[in-house]
């Protein structure tokens, strides 16, 4: 496919959403800094601390986006060839974190009973975000490799690669790092890419049911996850107190108060009450509720519309890509961002049990923003190699066969040329 102009809407929407996140950090950052300073008893955070750090993250994320979108060394073909090594590096970072956690080394940053960050001086990195990126690239490569050999679920070589890559990723993220919120997008990415691969619908339903059972098992075998579920259902275990203001209920109650207080038009910039310390994680997982309080329902719907528009542009790349692997990468990116958006919004509105998951491009934090910007940069690069019309699954298979036949012809001609010489 000849290279053409990319989808500029992806760049525009990404920058708009990042700008909204910066505005939120500018408005609630000083309040958050004062609250933390009062909690620790010293002035560690200055008023613009969170805004400045978020601005640095945005600049770095935009740089990552254009590196994946424009840099020739990061051409999608080169990235696809390195899929296995990307996954090994990402899982290797998880191993380093796990070793640091067991040996109590300062390289493992632990908060609230979980170790999810690698600390290197003033820089902290969350390996789970890079695992999501690597899983998308690796799964796309093995799906494309084994799909032409028939039903991939009947191919033992494919199955052990798929199960090992997804299984190890979920083990390190959910079990070792105790981060079910980051494990859910990984599972959804794998399921979406399986569905896109064209496996029989009956087989997909069986795999989906197995994934749901594993998710329920992960919840029921963890006390803090089970407690969140009981809080959502209004059940109190005998081992727990019946205090209505327990941590989970307190969190969701104040999130709903924030959204309800905002009304249609919001309380205005700088007037948030919940950000003063009532709502936990106001700049991270709960930023959606703070936006509802500050901007109001109408503007919050505009932000959600921006996300939906971005997701539709990503799906468009998947539909118009003649290359099967490119289409799968775009589907994986869609599943990643969509899962974060849906789970965060539903948790903050008490539709599902509370879980810790960031709002892409808006929540405070550099690792998540750079990882999402990286996959969006790759999708933008792929948008430069799309067809003018929707490409059907059959056309992609024919394209692969034509390419394989052409490569065999080239190899045959090169062999004859060397033999004649």
C-alpha distance (Angstrom), angle and dihedral (degrees) to the residues before:
residue distance angle dihedral
X1 . . .
X2 3.81 . .
X3 3.81 114.9 .
X4 3.80 115.4 -107.4
X5 3.79 140.4 164.1
X6 3.81 113.9 -47.4
X7 3.80 128.5 -128.4
X8 3.81 103.1 -81.5
X9 3.82 90.9 -172.9
X10 3.83 88.2 74.4
X11 3.81 91.0 58.2
X12 3.80 93.3 43.3
X13 3.82 95.1 49.5
X14 3.80 93.4 44.7
X15 3.81 92.4 52.9
X16 3.82 92.2 45.2
X17 3.80 92.2 52.6
X18 3.81 91.6 45.9
X19 3.81 89.1 50.8
X20 3.80 90.9 52.6
X21 3.80 89.0 52.1
X22 3.81 90.2 50.8
X23 3.79 90.5 51.1
X24 3.81 90.4 52.4
X25 3.82 91.5 50.0
X26 3.80 90.0 48.6
X27 3.81 92.2 52.8
X28 3.81 101.4 42.0
X29 3.82 99.8 25.0
X30 3.84 96.2 88.0
X31 3.81 91.5 47.4
X32 3.79 91.2 49.1
X33 3.82 91.6 47.5
X34 3.81 92.9 51.1
X35 3.79 91.2 47.8
X36 3.82 92.6 52.2
X37 3.80 92.3 45.0
X38 3.81 89.8 53.3
X39 3.81 91.0 47.5
X40 3.83 94.8 53.0
X41 3.79 95.3 35.7
X42 3.80 97.2 -124.0
X43 3.80 137.7 79.9
X44 3.80 99.3 -106.9
X45 3.81 97.1 141.4
X46 3.80 123.9 54.9
X47 3.81 120.8 -148.4
X48 3.81 96.6 -98.1
X49 3.81 94.4 39.9
X50 3.81 97.9 111.4
X51 3.81 94.3 38.6
X52 3.81 92.6 51.6
X53 3.80 93.1 47.0
X54 3.80 91.4 46.8
X55 3.82 90.0 49.0
X56 3.80 89.6 53.1
X57 3.82 89.4 49.7
X58 3.82 91.1 50.1
X59 3.82 92.5 50.4
X60 3.80 91.6 48.3
X61 3.82 91.4 45.6
X62 3.80 92.0 51.8
X63 3.80 88.0 49.8
X64 3.81 90.0 51.7
X65 3.80 90.4 48.2
X66 3.81 94.0 54.2
X67 3.81 91.3 42.2
X68 3.81 89.7 59.6
X69 3.80 92.5 37.9
X70 3.81 99.8 48.2
X71 3.83 113.0 9.5
X72 3.81 109.3 106.3
X73 3.80 93.5 -148.4
X74 3.82 87.5 60.5
X75 3.79 93.0 52.3
X76 3.80 109.8 150.7
X77 3.81 91.4 -115.3
X78 3.81 90.9 55.9
X79 3.80 91.0 47.2
X80 3.80 91.5 50.2
X81 3.81 90.4 52.0
X82 3.81 89.7 53.2
X83 3.82 94.5 47.1
X84 3.80 94.4 113.6
X85 3.79 93.1 49.1
X86 3.81 92.8 47.3
X87 3.80 89.8 56.0
X88 3.81 92.3 45.9
X89 3.82 91.0 52.0
X90 3.81 92.5 47.5
X91 3.81 93.0 48.6
X92 3.80 89.1 43.1
X93 3.81 88.8 58.9
X94 3.81 88.1 52.4
X95 3.81 89.5 52.0
X96 3.82 90.7 51.0
X97 3.80 89.3 50.9
X98 3.82 91.7 48.4
X99 3.83 92.0 50.0
X100 3.80 90.3 48.3
X101 3.79 89.6 50.2
X102 3.82 94.1 50.9
X103 3.81 95.0 43.7
X104 3.84 93.3 40.8
X105 3.78 92.7 -124.7
X106 3.83 117.3 167.2
X107 3.80 89.1 -119.9
X108 3.83 88.5 78.9
X109 3.80 111.7 73.5
X110 3.80 111.0 -155.8
X111 3.80 127.2 -169.3
X112 3.83 132.1 169.6
X113 3.81 92.5 1.2
X114 3.83 96.5 -52.4
X115 3.81 133.4 95.0
X116 3.81 109.0 -146.6
X117 3.81 105.2 141.3
X118 3.79 135.4 71.0
X119 3.79 107.9 -140.4
X120 3.81 118.6 -150.6
X121 3.80 107.9 170.4
X122 3.81 108.9 -64.6
X123 3.82 91.3 -13.1
X124 3.80 122.4 88.3
X125 3.81 122.7 -173.7
X126 3.80 128.3 -166.1
X127 3.84 107.3 -146.1
X128 3.83 92.6 -163.2
X129 3.82 90.4 72.9
X130 3.80 92.2 56.1
X131 3.81 90.2 45.9
X132 3.83 89.0 60.5
X133 3.82 90.8 52.5
X134 3.81 93.3 46.3
X135 3.82 93.4 46.4
X136 3.81 91.1 55.6
X137 3.81 93.4 51.5
X138 3.80 94.5 42.9
X139 3.81 96.1 46.7
X140 3.81 90.9 47.4
X141 3.81 89.9 53.5
X142 3.82 96.4 49.5
X143 3.81 93.2 42.4
X144 3.80 89.8 53.7
X145 3.81 92.1 44.6
X146 3.80 98.1 51.8
X147 3.79 102.3 29.4
X148 3.80 95.1 85.4
X149 3.80 90.3 55.0
X150 3.81 91.9 70.1
X151 3.80 132.1 -98.6
X152 3.78 103.7 7.7
X153 3.82 91.7 -151.2
X154 3.80 88.3 63.3
X155 3.80 92.2 52.4
X156 3.82 109.8 93.5
X157 3.80 93.1 -164.1
X158 3.80 91.1 55.5
X159 3.81 93.7 44.1
X160 3.77 96.5 54.9
X161 3.82 91.3 46.8
X162 3.80 91.6 49.1
X163 3.81 95.9 44.6
X164 3.81 93.3 43.4
X165 3.82 95.2 49.3
X166 3.81 96.2 44.4
X167 3.81 93.5 37.0
X168 3.81 94.8 51.8
X169 3.81 91.3 45.2
X170 3.80 92.3 52.2
X171 3.81 92.4 42.6
X172 3.80 94.1 55.5
X173 3.80 95.1 40.7
X174 3.82 102.2 39.0
X175 3.82 103.1 27.8
X176 3.80 105.5 28.2
X177 3.81 99.3 31.5
X178 3.84 93.5 31.8
X179 3.79 90.3 -135.2
X180 3.79 109.6 139.1
X181 3.82 89.5 162.0
X182 3.82 90.3 66.1
X183 3.79 92.6 39.1
X184 3.81 93.7 59.6
X185 3.86 94.3 64.0
X186 3.82 90.5 49.0
X187 3.81 90.9 53.5
X188 3.82 92.2 45.1
X189 3.82 91.2 48.8
X190 3.81 90.1 53.9
X191 3.83 92.2 47.0
X192 3.82 94.2 48.0
X193 3.79 92.2 48.7
X194 3.82 90.5 47.7
X195 3.79 89.9 52.6
X196 3.81 91.5 47.2
X197 3.80 90.1 51.5
X198 3.80 89.3 69.3
X199 3.79 100.5 -117.4
X200 3.83 116.1 165.5
X201 3.79 110.5 -76.1
X202 3.80 92.0 -127.5
X203 3.81 91.0 56.2
X204 3.80 90.0 48.0
X205 3.82 91.5 53.3
X206 3.82 90.3 51.3
X207 3.81 91.1 50.9
X208 3.81 90.7 46.0
X209 3.80 91.2 51.9
X210 3.80 90.6 49.6
X211 3.81 90.3 50.3
X212 3.80 91.3 50.9
X213 3.81 91.1 50.4
X214 3.80 90.9 50.1
X215 3.81 89.4 49.8
X216 3.80 91.7 51.3
X217 3.80 89.1 48.4
X218 3.81 91.0 51.6
X219 3.81 89.3 52.8
X220 3.80 98.1 44.8
X221 3.81 95.0 46.9
X222 3.81 93.5 53.4
X223 3.84 117.6 73.0
X224 3.81 96.9 -151.1
X225 3.82 93.2 46.5
X226 3.78 91.0 46.8
X227 3.80 89.7 49.8
X228 3.80 90.2 54.8
X229 3.79 90.4 51.8
X230 3.81 92.2 49.1
X231 3.80 90.1 48.6
X232 3.79 90.2 52.4
X233 3.80 91.4 48.9
X234 3.81 92.8 43.4
X235 3.81 93.2 -116.8
X236 3.81 123.5 140.0
X237 3.79 119.8 -155.1
X238 3.79 118.3 -137.2
X239 3.79 90.7 -119.1
X240 3.79 92.3 57.1
X241 3.79 132.1 69.0
X242 3.77 121.0 -107.3
X243 3.79 92.4 -127.4
X244 3.82 108.4 145.1
X245 3.79 90.6 -149.3
X246 3.81 97.3 62.0
X247 3.77 115.1 145.1
X248 3.79 98.2 -96.5
X249 3.79 97.0 45.1
X250 3.80 90.2 44.0
X251 3.81 91.2 53.2
X252 3.78 97.5 50.4
X253 3.81 93.7 40.2
X254 3.80 91.4 56.3
X255 3.79 91.4 44.6
X256 3.81 89.5 56.1
X257 3.80 90.7 45.2
X258 3.82 89.6 53.4
X259 3.81 93.9 50.6
X260 3.79 92.5 43.5
X261 3.81 93.3 47.7
X262 3.79 90.7 55.1
X263 3.80 92.3 62.8
X264 3.80 116.1 177.6
X265 3.81 99.9 -37.7
X266 3.82 104.0 23.9
X267 3.79 132.5 -125.1
X268 3.80 91.9 -83.7
X269 3.79 136.1 -108.9
X270 3.80 112.6 -48.0
X271 3.81 94.7 13.2
X272 3.81 99.9 94.0
X273 3.79 112.9 133.3
X274 3.80 98.7 -177.0
X275 3.82 90.8 58.1
X276 3.81 90.5 63.0
X277 3.79 90.3 79.7
X278 3.79 106.2 -68.8
X279 3.82 95.6 99.5
X280 3.85 115.2 56.7
X281 3.82 118.5 -132.9
X282 3.81 90.9 12.1
X283 3.81 93.4 166.2
X284 3.81 96.5 41.2
X285 3.78 126.2 31.7
X286 3.83 94.4 1.4
X287 3.80 98.0 49.5
X288 3.83 90.5 109.3
X289 3.81 90.9 61.9
X290 3.82 91.5 47.6
X291 3.81 89.6 50.8
X292 3.80 89.2 51.6
X293 3.80 90.2 53.1
X294 3.81 94.9 44.8
X295 3.80 102.6 38.0
X296 3.80 102.6 24.9
X297 3.79 132.0 -134.2
X298 3.82 97.0 -62.4
X299 3.81 96.1 53.2
X300 3.79 90.6 40.4
X301 3.81 88.3 57.2
X302 3.82 88.8 51.7
X303 3.81 89.8 54.9
X304 3.81 90.3 49.3
X305 3.81 89.1 48.4
X306 3.81 88.2 54.9
X307 3.80 89.8 54.8
X308 3.81 92.4 47.0
X309 3.81 90.6 49.4
X310 3.81 90.6 50.4
X311 3.80 91.2 49.3
X312 3.81 91.0 49.9
X313 3.82 90.9 52.3
X314 3.81 89.4 51.6
X315 3.81 90.8 50.5
X316 3.79 88.8 49.1
X317 3.81 89.3 58.9
X318 3.81 88.9 51.2
X319 3.82 92.6 49.6
X320 3.81 95.4 45.7
X321 3.83 97.7 43.8
X322 3.78 113.1 107.1
X323 3.81 90.2 -167.6
X324 3.80 109.9 84.3
X325 3.80 94.4 -148.6
X326 3.80 92.3 51.0
X327 3.79 90.5 51.5
X328 3.81 90.9 52.8
X329 3.81 92.4 50.1
X330 3.80 90.2 53.6
X331 3.82 90.8 48.1
X332 3.80 89.7 50.8
X333 3.82 91.1 50.8
X334 3.81 89.6 49.3
X335 3.82 91.6 50.9
X336 3.82 91.8 48.4
X337 3.81 97.3 52.2
X338 3.79 94.7 35.8
X339 3.81 93.0 53.0
X340 3.81 92.9 50.4
X341 3.80 91.2 47.9
X342 3.81 97.2 45.9
X343 3.82 96.8 42.2
X344 3.82 93.8 45.9
X345 3.81 94.4 48.1
X346 3.81 93.8 43.6
X347 3.82 92.1 48.0
X348 3.82 92.6 49.6
X349 3.81 91.1 49.7
X350 3.84 93.2 46.6
X351 3.81 94.3 -116.0
X352 3.82 90.4 125.4
X353 3.82 131.5 18.3
X354 3.79 115.6 -74.3
X355 3.81 114.4 -87.6
X356 3.77 133.4 169.0
X357 3.81 110.6 -111.1
X358 3.78 130.7 137.0
X359 3.78 128.1 -119.6
X360 3.85 104.6 -119.9
X361 3.81 116.5 -109.1
X362 3.83 91.4 -4.4
X363 3.82 108.3 63.6
X364 3.80 120.1 85.1
X365 3.79 113.5 -96.4
X366 3.78 138.6 85.9
X367 3.82 104.9 -138.3
X368 3.79 95.3 58.0
X369 3.80 93.3 44.3
X370 3.81 94.0 49.1
X371 3.81 92.9 46.5
X372 3.81 92.1 50.4
X373 3.81 90.8 44.7
X374 3.81 89.0 51.3
X375 3.80 94.2 54.4
X376 3.82 90.3 44.1
X377 3.81 89.3 51.7
X378 3.80 89.4 52.7
X379 3.81 91.0 48.8
X380 3.81 89.6 50.4
X381 3.80 89.0 51.7
X382 3.82 89.8 51.0
X383 3.81 89.9 49.8
X384 3.81 86.9 67.3
X385 3.81 90.0 65.2
X386 3.81 101.5 48.3
X387 3.79 130.4 122.3
X388 3.80 124.8 -112.5
X389 3.79 91.2 -114.9
X390 3.78 138.7 32.2
X391 3.81 111.4 -70.7
X392 3.80 115.6 -139.3
X393 3.78 123.9 -140.7
X394 3.81 90.8 -110.9
X395 3.80 91.4 53.7
X396 3.81 90.0 52.2
X397 3.81 90.3 52.5
X398 3.80 90.7 49.5
X399 3.81 89.7 48.5
X400 3.81 90.6 53.0
X401 3.80 92.2 47.8
X402 3.82 91.4 48.5
X403 3.79 90.9 49.6
X404 3.81 92.1 48.1
X405 3.81 91.8 49.0
X406 3.79 91.0 48.2
X407 3.82 91.9 50.2
X408 3.79 90.5 48.9
X409 3.83 89.2 51.1
X410 3.82 91.1 50.0
X411 3.82 91.7 49.0
X412 3.82 90.3 48.3
X413 3.81 92.6 51.0
X414 3.81 91.1 47.3
X415 3.81 89.8 51.1
X416 3.83 92.1 50.7
X417 3.81 90.7 47.2
X418 3.81 92.0 53.1
X419 3.82 90.8 46.0
X420 3.82 92.5 51.3
X421 3.78 90.6 50.7
